[in-house]
Amino acid sequence: MSCAEAGLVLVAFDRATLPWHAGQVLRAGESHGGLILFRRTVRSTNYGDQARLVTDFWFGEGRGWDWTNRIVYLPKSP
């Protein structure tokens, strides 16, 4: 909810609890600022790959979106 207020999108690896928590926020009538989650194929220690995925996605399509209550997984499915 704090990210939504600040206009920020959260980027993380936590596929187990963050989507669930985002759902809880929505059910409570609140909004979240959006989530970008890395799929299992992205290594948590490969910062270069993470940066490329987010940068390519952001400049390719993501920056023009309304991120309120949106969840995206990277890399995107073909």
A tleap script that builds the chain and sets N, CA, C and O, in Angstrom:
source leaprc.protein.ff14SB
mol = sequence {
  NMET SER CYS ALA GLU ALA GLY LEU VAL LEU
  VAL ALA PHE ASP ARG ALA THR LEU PRO TRP
  HIE ALA GLY GLN VAL LEU ARG ALA GLY GLU
  SER HIE GLY GLY LEU ILE LEU PHE ARG ARG
  THR VAL ARG SER THR ASN TYR GLY ASP GLN
  ALA ARG LEU VAL THR ASP PHE TRP PHE GLY
  GLU GLY ARG GLY TRP ASP TRP THR ASN ARG
  ILE VAL TYR LEU PRO LYS SER CPRO
}
set mol.1.N position { 0.839 -1.186 0.000 }
set mol.1.CA position { 0.000 0.000 0.000 }
set mol.1.C position { 0.883 1.249 0.000 }
set mol.1.O position { 0.541 2.256 -0.621 }
set mol.2.N position { 2.013 1.182 0.693 }
set mol.2.CA position { 2.928 2.325 0.710 }
set mol.2.C position { 3.502 2.587 -0.672 }
set mol.2.O position { 3.691 3.740 -1.060 }
set mol.3.N position { 3.783 1.515 -1.424 }
set mol.3.CA position { 4.296 1.678 -2.790 }
set mol.3.C position { 3.247 2.357 -3.668 }
set mol.3.O position { 3.587 3.205 -4.492 }
set mol.4.N position { 1.990 1.994 -3.501 }
set mol.4.CA position { 0.923 2.615 -4.290 }
set mol.4.C position { 0.860 4.116 -4.007 }
set mol.4.O position { 0.722 4.924 -4.926 }
set mol.5.N position { 0.960 4.474 -2.744 }
set mol.5.CA position { 0.912 5.887 -2.367 }
set mol.5.C position { 2.088 6.663 -2.949 }
set mol.5.O position { 1.952 7.834 -3.303 }
set mol.6.N position { 3.249 6.002 -3.047 }
set mol.6.CA position { 4.457 6.663 -3.552 }
set mol.6.C position { 4.631 6.504 -5.059 }
set mol.6.O position { 5.572 7.057 -5.628 }
set mol.7.N position { 3.742 5.760 -5.714 }
set mol.7.CA position { 3.853 5.534 -7.150 }
set mol.7.C position { 4.992 4.595 -7.512 }
set mol.7.O position { 5.603 4.742 -8.570 }
set mol.8.N position { 5.286 3.628 -6.639 }
set mol.8.CA position { 6.386 2.690 -6.843 }
set mol.8.C position { 5.878 1.289 -7.156 }
set mol.8.O position { 4.809 0.881 -6.700 }
set mol.9.N position { 6.665 0.561 -7.943 }
set mol.9.CA position { 6.395 -0.839 -8.257 }
set mol.9.C position { 7.432 -1.667 -7.516 }
set mol.9.O position { 8.623 -1.364 -7.579 }
set mol.10.N position { 7.000 -2.702 -6.819 }
set mol.10.CA position { 7.903 -3.571 -6.067 }
set mol.10.C position { 8.430 -4.673 -6.981 }
set mol.10.O position { 7.655 -5.349 -7.657 }
set mol.11.N position { 9.754 -4.853 -6.999 }
set mol.11.CA position { 10.405 -5.907 -7.774 }
set mol.11.C position { 10.996 -6.891 -6.775 }
set mol.11.O position { 11.738 -6.498 -5.874 }
set mol.12.N position { 10.660 -8.205 -6.939 }
set mol.12.CA position { 11.083 -9.177 -5.928 }
set mol.12.C position { 11.109 -10.595 -6.480 }
set mol.12.O position { 10.699 -10.854 -7.612 }
set mol.13.N position { 11.602 -11.503 -5.648 }
set mol.13.CA position { 11.633 -12.931 -5.956 }
set mol.13.C position { 10.549 -13.709 -5.226 }
set mol.13.O position { 10.311 -14.870 -5.558 }
set mol.14.N position { 9.905 -13.127 -4.274 }
set mol.14.CA position { 8.985 -13.832 -3.379 }
set mol.14.C position { 7.657 -14.168 -4.064 }
set mol.14.O position { 6.654 -13.478 -3.880 }
set mol.15.N position { 7.677 -15.240 -4.856 }
set mol.15.CA position { 6.467 -15.673 -5.573 }
set mol.15.C position { 5.494 -16.391 -4.646 }
set mol.15.O position { 4.331 -16.584 -4.999 }
set mol.16.N position { 5.960 -16.785 -3.469 }
set mol.16.CA position { 5.111 -17.558 -2.563 }
set mol.16.C position { 4.143 -16.670 -1.777 }
set mol.16.O position { 2.960 -16.991 -1.671 }
set mol.17.N position { 4.628 -15.572 -1.232 }
set mol.17.CA position { 3.761 -14.792 -0.345 }
set mol.17.C position { 3.312 -13.448 -0.918 }
set mol.17.O position { 2.230 -12.977 -0.568 }
set mol.18.N position { 4.098 -12.821 -1.777 }
set mol.18.CA position { 3.698 -11.496 -2.265 }
set mol.18.C position { 2.405 -11.507 -3.081 }
set mol.18.O position { 1.562 -10.638 -2.862 }
set mol.19.N position { 2.203 -12.453 -4.015 }
set mol.19.CA position { 0.904 -12.456 -4.713 }
set mol.19.C position { -0.269 -12.687 -3.761 }
set mol.19.O position { -1.328 -12.077 -3.906 }
set mol.20.N position { -0.068 -13.566 -2.795 }
set mol.20.CA position { -1.119 -13.810 -1.798 }
set mol.20.C position { -1.403 -12.530 -1.015 }
set mol.20.O position { -2.560 -12.153 -0.827 }
set mol.21.N position { -0.347 -11.869 -0.562 }
set mol.21.CA position { -0.510 -10.639 0.207 }
set mol.21.C position { -1.200 -9.560 -0.639 }
set mol.21.O position { -2.059 -8.833 -0.140 }
set mol.22.N position { -0.821 -9.458 -1.923 }
set mol.22.CA position { -1.464 -8.482 -2.808 }
set mol.22.C position { -2.960 -8.770 -2.916 }
set mol.22.O position { -3.772 -7.845 -2.938 }
set mol.23.N position { -3.320 -10.040 -2.982 }
set mol.23.CA position { -4.734 -10.416 -3.004 }
set mol.23.C position { -5.452 -10.014 -1.730 }
set mol.23.O position { -6.594 -9.556 -1.769 }
set mol.24.N position { -4.788 -10.184 -0.611 }
set mol.24.CA position { -5.375 -9.788 0.676 }
set mol.24.C position { -5.599 -8.277 0.725 }
set mol.24.O position { -6.617 -7.808 1.235 }
set mol.25.N position { -4.645 -7.526 0.194 }
set mol.25.CA position { -4.770 -6.068 0.150 }
set mol.25.C position { -5.997 -5.682 -0.677 }
set mol.25.O position { -6.777 -4.820 -0.273 }
set mol.26.N position { -6.163 -6.320 -1.830 }
set mol.26.CA position { -7.323 -6.033 -2.684 }
set mol.26.C position { -8.635 -6.393 -2.001 }
set mol.26.O position { -9.606 -5.639 -2.066 }
set mol.27.N position { -8.660 -7.561 -1.339 }
set mol.27.CA position { -9.877 -7.989 -0.643 }
set mol.27.C position { -10.238 -7.043 0.495 }
set mol.27.O position { -11.405 -6.931 0.871 }
set mol.28.N position { -9.232 -6.363 1.043 }
set mol.28.CA position { -9.489 -5.396 2.115 }
set mol.28.C position { -9.935 -4.043 1.566 }
set mol.28.O position { -10.189 -3.110 2.328 }
set mol.29.N position { -10.027 -3.942 0.239 }
set mol.29.CA position { -10.492 -2.700 -0.366 }
set mol.29.C position { -9.402 -1.671 -0.594 }
set mol.29.O position { -9.691 -0.509 -0.881 }
set mol.30.N position { -8.153 -2.088 -0.467 }
set mol.30.CA position { -7.015 -1.193 -0.683 }
set mol.30.C position { -6.374 -1.498 -2.032 }
set mol.30.O position { -6.829 -2.393 -2.745 }
set mol.31.N position { -5.329 -0.768 -2.387 }
set mol.31.CA position { -4.599 -0.993 -3.634 }
set mol.31.C position { -3.116 -1.149 -3.339 }
set mol.31.O position { -2.600 -0.619 -2.355 }
set mol.32.N position { -2.441 -1.888 -4.212 }
set mol.32.CA position { -0.983 -1.968 -4.123 }
set mol.32.C position { -0.391 -1.333 -5.371 }
set mol.32.O position { -1.088 -1.155 -6.370 }
set mol.33.N position { 0.878 -0.994 -5.319 }
set mol.33.CA position { 1.521 -0.261 -6.399 }
set mol.33.C position { 1.952 -1.095 -7.575 }
set mol.33.O position { 2.469 -0.555 -8.553 }
set mol.34.N position { 1.757 -2.393 -7.511 }
set mol.34.CA position { 2.155 -3.293 -8.577 }
set mol.34.C position { 3.359 -4.128 -8.182 }
set mol.34.O position { 4.169 -3.723 -7.347 }
set mol.35.N position { 3.463 -5.293 -8.791 }
set mol.35.CA position { 4.555 -6.226 -8.492 }
set mol.35.C position { 5.192 -6.718 -9.780 }
set mol.35.O position { 4.499 -7.045 -10.744 }
set mol.36.N position { 6.503 -6.767 -9.787 }
set mol.36.CA position { 7.252 -7.468 -10.819 }
set mol.36.C position { 7.989 -8.576 -10.088 }
set mol.36.O position { 8.831 -8.311 -9.229 }
set mol.37.N position { 7.672 -9.819 -10.429 }
set mol.37.CA position { 8.268 -10.970 -9.760 }
set mol.37.C position { 9.096 -11.779 -10.751 }
set mol.37.O position { 8.682 -11.995 -11.890 }
set mol.38.N position { 10.264 -12.221 -10.310 }
set mol.38.CA position { 11.116 -13.043 -11.153 }
set mol.38.C position { 10.690 -14.501 -11.064 }
set mol.38.O position { 10.399 -15.009 -9.981 }
set mol.39.N position { 10.657 -15.160 -12.197 }
set mol.39.CA position { 10.351 -16.586 -12.235 }
set mol.39.C position { 11.533 -17.385 -11.686 }
set mol.39.O position { 12.623 -16.848 -11.489 }
set mol.40.N position { 11.303 -18.647 -11.448 }
set mol.40.CA position { 12.305 -19.537 -10.879 }
set mol.40.C position { 13.568 -19.644 -11.752 }
set mol.40.O position { 14.649 -19.935 -11.242 }
set mol.41.N position { 13.431 -19.409 -13.056 }
set mol.41.CA position { 14.578 -19.527 -13.963 }
set mol.41.C position { 15.602 -18.413 -13.770 }
set mol.41.O position { 16.726 -18.520 -14.261 }
set mol.42.N position { 15.233 -17.351 -13.065 }
set mol.42.CA position { 16.148 -16.234 -12.814 }
set mol.42.C position { 16.849 -16.487 -11.476 }
set mol.42.O position { 16.206 -16.620 -10.435 }
set mol.43.N position { 18.158 -16.550 -11.530 }
set mol.43.CA position { 18.919 -16.798 -10.297 }
set mol.43.C position { 18.978 -15.543 -9.437 }
set mol.43.O position { 19.137 -14.435 -9.950 }
set mol.44.N position { 18.852 -15.721 -8.144 }
set mol.44.CA position { 18.854 -14.578 -7.229 }
set mol.44.C position { 20.213 -13.898 -7.158 }
set mol.44.O position { 20.303 -12.758 -6.704 }
set mol.45.N position { 21.269 -14.569 -7.595 }
set mol.45.CA position { 22.609 -13.980 -7.569 }
set mol.45.C position { 23.026 -13.401 -8.917 }
set mol.45.O position { 24.110 -12.827 -9.026 }
set mol.46.N position { 22.198 -13.536 -9.934 }
set mol.46.CA position { 22.536 -13.035 -11.267 }
set mol.46.C position { 21.943 -11.641 -11.460 }
set mol.46.O position { 20.924 -11.467 -12.128 }
set mol.47.N position { 22.600 -10.667 -10.867 }
set mol.47.CA position { 22.087 -9.296 -10.882 }
set mol.47.C position { 22.043 -8.704 -12.289 }
set mol.47.O position { 21.157 -7.907 -12.600 }
set mol.48.N position { 22.984 -9.086 -13.129 }
set mol.48.CA position { 22.989 -8.587 -14.499 }
set mol.48.C position { 21.757 -9.036 -15.264 }
set mol.48.O position { 21.131 -8.240 -15.964 }
set mol.49.N position { 21.404 -10.313 -15.132 }
set mol.49.CA position { 20.208 -10.845 -15.795 }
set mol.49.C position { 18.956 -10.164 -15.262 }
set mol.49.O position { 18.063 -9.808 -16.031 }
set mol.50.N position { 18.891 -9.983 -13.955 }
set mol.50.CA position { 17.742 -9.313 -13.350 }
set mol.50.C position { 17.601 -7.895 -13.895 }
set mol.50.O position { 16.508 -7.477 -14.277 }
set mol.51.N position { 18.705 -7.160 -13.930 }
set mol.51.CA position { 18.678 -5.781 -14.413 }
set mol.51.C position { 18.261 -5.726 -15.880 }
set mol.51.O position { 17.475 -4.860 -16.265 }
set mol.52.N position { 18.782 -6.644 -16.707 }
set mol.52.CA position { 18.412 -6.673 -18.130 }
set mol.52.C position { 16.926 -6.974 -18.303 }
set mol.52.O position { 16.242 -6.331 -19.099 }
set mol.53.N position { 16.438 -7.953 -17.556 }
set mol.53.CA position { 15.021 -8.311 -17.680 }
set mol.53.C position { 14.117 -7.137 -17.330 }
set mol.53.O position { 13.177 -6.834 -18.065 }
set mol.54.N position { 14.394 -6.480 -16.220 }
set mol.54.CA position { 13.551 -5.364 -15.785 }
set mol.54.C position { 13.687 -4.185 -16.750 }
set mol.54.O position { 12.687 -3.576 -17.131 }
set mol.55.N position { 14.911 -3.867 -17.140 }
set mol.55.CA position { 15.130 -2.726 -18.038 }
set mol.55.C position { 14.489 -2.957 -19.399 }
set mol.55.O position { 13.802 -2.075 -19.914 }
set mol.56.N position { 14.703 -4.132 -19.989 }
set mol.56.CA position { 14.102 -4.434 -21.291 }
set mol.56.C position { 12.578 -4.395 -21.218 }
set mol.56.O position { 11.920 -3.840 -22.099 }
set mol.57.N position { 12.029 -4.984 -20.167 }
set mol.57.CA position { 10.578 -4.991 -20.008 }
set mol.57.C position { 10.044 -3.572 -19.809 }
set mol.57.O position { 9.056 -3.178 -20.428 }
set mol.58.N position { 10.712 -2.813 -18.940 }
set mol.58.CA position { 10.226 -1.481 -18.611 }
set mol.58.C position { 10.224 -0.570 -19.839 }
set mol.58.O position { 9.230 0.100 -20.116 }
set mol.59.N position { 11.338 -0.548 -20.572 }
set mol.59.CA position { 11.424 0.334 -21.733 }
set mol.59.C position { 10.690 -0.228 -22.944 }
set mol.59.O position { 10.364 0.514 -23.870 }
set mol.60.N position { 10.428 -1.530 -22.946 }
set mol.60.CA position { 9.681 -2.129 -24.044 }
set mol.60.C position { 8.182 -1.933 -23.940 }
set mol.60.O position { 7.514 -1.684 -24.944 }
set mol.61.N position { 7.642 -2.045 -22.721 }
set mol.61.CA position { 6.190 -1.904 -22.581 }
set mol.61.C position { 5.723 -1.464 -21.210 }
set mol.61.O position { 4.709 -0.772 -21.115 }
set mol.62.N position { 6.411 -1.832 -20.150 }
set mol.62.CA position { 5.913 -1.643 -18.789 }
set mol.62.C position { 5.766 -0.221 -18.310 }
set mol.62.O position { 4.893 0.060 -17.489 }
set mol.63.N position { 6.592 0.686 -18.799 }
set mol.63.CA position { 6.541 2.049 -18.245 }
set mol.63.C position { 5.262 2.791 -18.603 }
set mol.63.O position { 4.894 3.750 -17.924 }
set mol.64.N position { 4.583 2.365 -19.654 }
set mol.64.CA position { 3.350 3.036 -20.057 }
set mol.64.C position { 2.099 2.502 -19.385 }
set mol.64.O position { 1.003 3.010 -19.620 }
set mol.65.N position { 2.251 1.485 -18.555 }
set mol.65.CA position { 1.095 0.848 -17.923 }
set mol.65.C position { 0.672 1.556 -16.646 }
set mol.65.O position { 1.471 2.226 -15.992 }
set mol.66.N position { -0.590 1.395 -16.308 }
set mol.66.CA position { -1.072 1.745 -14.974 }
set mol.66.C position { -0.738 0.537 -14.101 }
set mol.66.O position { -1.293 -0.543 -14.308 }
set mol.67.N position { 0.143 0.699 -13.149 }
set mol.67.CA position { 0.635 -0.421 -12.355 }
set mol.67.C position { -0.216 -0.731 -11.131 }
set mol.67.O position { 0.049 -1.713 -10.438 }
set mol.68.N position { -1.201 0.056 -10.858 }
set mol.68.CA position { -2.032 -0.187 -9.685 }
set mol.68.C position { -2.647 -1.578 -9.767 }
set mol.68.O position { -3.375 -1.895 -10.707 }
set mol.69.N position { -2.346 -2.396 -8.772 }
set mol.69.CA position { -2.899 -3.749 -8.605 }
set mol.69.C position { -2.495 -4.733 -9.706 }
set mol.69.O position { -3.191 -5.726 -9.919 }
set mol.70.N position { -1.402 -4.483 -10.398 }
set mol.70.CA position { -0.938 -5.354 -11.479 }
set mol.70.C position { 0.228 -6.204 -10.988 }
set mol.70.O position { 1.059 -5.752 -10.199 }
set mol.71.N position { 0.273 -7.461 -11.476 }
set mol.71.CA position { 1.389 -8.373 -11.176 }
set mol.71.C position { 1.928 -8.903 -12.492 }
set mol.71.O position { 1.165 -9.377 -13.334 }
set mol.72.N position { 3.236 -8.824 -12.673 }
set mol.72.CA position { 3.906 -9.342 -13.873 }
set mol.72.C position { 5.046 -10.251 -13.438 }
set mol.72.O position { 5.758 -9.960 -12.476 }
set mol.73.N position { 5.210 -11.353 -14.156 }
set mol.73.CA position { 6.305 -12.278 -13.905 }
set mol.73.C position { 7.315 -12.163 -15.031 }
set mol.73.O position { 6.944 -12.146 -16.204 }
set mol.74.N position { 8.605 -12.082 -14.672 }
set mol.74.CA position { 9.677 -12.017 -15.666 }
set mol.74.C position { 10.581 -13.238 -15.536 }
set mol.74.O position { 10.828 -13.688 -14.417 }
set mol.75.N position { 11.083 -13.790 -16.643 }
set mol.75.CA position { 10.745 -13.361 -17.988 }
set mol.75.C position { 9.301 -13.725 -18.303 }
set mol.75.O position { 8.744 -14.680 -17.762 }
set mol.76.N position { 8.711 -12.929 -19.200 }
set mol.76.CA position { 7.319 -13.151 -19.577 }
set mol.76.C position { 7.196 -14.459 -20.346 }
set mol.76.O position { 8.145 -14.898 -20.995 }
set mol.77.N position { 6.047 -15.066 -20.271 }
set mol.77.CA position { 5.784 -16.294 -21.014 }
set mol.77.C position { 5.732 -15.973 -22.513 }
set mol.77.O position { 5.266 -14.905 -22.911 }
set mol.78.N position { 6.219 -16.919 -23.343 }
set mol.78.CA position { 6.185 -16.656 -24.790 }
set mol.78.C position { 4.777 -16.617 -25.341 }
set mol.78.O position { 4.588 -16.407 -26.539 }
savepdb mol mol.pdb
quit
